[in-house]
Amino acid sequence: MPATSTTVFNNRTLTFTEEDHSYIDDRNLEYDSVTTLLKNYSEPFDAQATAARMEREGKGVASELLAQWDATREEASTYGTLVHECIEQILCGIPITVTPRNEKDRSAMSRAWDFFRGDDAPTFEVLKCEAMLFHPDWLVSGTADLIARYPDGTILIGDHKTNADIHKPAYQGKTLSGPLSHLPDNSISKYTMQLNIYQALLVSAGYFPRDTKFRRELYWIPHTESPVEVIPLPEMQREAYEVILDWVHARVPF
């Protein structure tokens, strides 16, 4: 996504700024992203405390562990951005300008090409890549990797993932909190809620009629010779609206 992106819907203009990940509309009102909402229901990772504990246990030097984690996170972000850009260009049918840096990048991009452009490619019609969605009353926004339509009229909300720990179970069996306390605190649960909140935005803001049928799918792009994995996500609209109501009530100033 470019440094600044703008979208217009229902006579409202929303601008996303990459540098600080902010969404601000033409009324100068700031929106919270869907990922920000979901952070309220998960215990944050305390890197400093974890590194200090591991040092006490003889598992490394805290400063070195923190530096290693920072480097790993930075590389994962760069890798994910490159693969996302490649998939966007594949789906939009525009020339591929993304250049792989190494064999890992090349392999992932090749897997993506085979999946989205091969003989068994999905049959959907791409409506929008990197779709900025927002609800001007809720002041909630987000960017969906893919909005598409299947031949039967079902709308697909798709998300491309490259993280290696996508199937990792919740640490020590932890769960999310509040209205999501029945869900394990892991990546799949968070992605499930992210795409369900996108669905709630699409319907409630008026992008699609209320009787629209939806599918929510993750496309996990491996950097090995394994094919792309399609992970269907269940519908959880009740939980999505409970999260939104939580957030709206929290913003009421009285």
C-alpha angles and dihedrals in degrees: 000000000000122000090265127022129184132196132181125209130162092354092305124116121209124191124199119201114201096202096066098013091238128158115203128170133212090271088060089247116147121226129209117229123238090245089055090053092051094051087072090069100049131069107245120237109252101210095180094051093043093050091048091050092049090050090053089051091053094249097126145307113299096226092049092048091051091049091049092050091048091051092048092049092048093050092047090052093049092046092048092049093051093049092046091052091049093051091047090054091046093050094044092050095235127136114284107246098164112108119208113233096205145351092285091058092044093050093050093047090048091052090050092050092049091050101044098034104027129102092274096045118149114274097225127121112236111235099173140350119208089011113194108214128187144166112214093202097047094039087222123136142168144163119244116204092220140010113185142158126232120215091259091057096257112145117228123212104196132187127190116217132188103169114125095217097059093122095039111130123236113284109259090346094293119169134207117259139243115011088356096055091114091063125082115247097247140113097268093054092050093048090047091056093042093057093041090055089049087054091051089051092050092052102036096045091049104250089129134013118268092247092059116127116228139197124196118203138172119210108206110201113204122202091215128077090274115114125249111283119224111211114191113210123212124243112259104167094147091058091043093056091045089056091048092048090049090054096044092050091048090058096053104110097213 
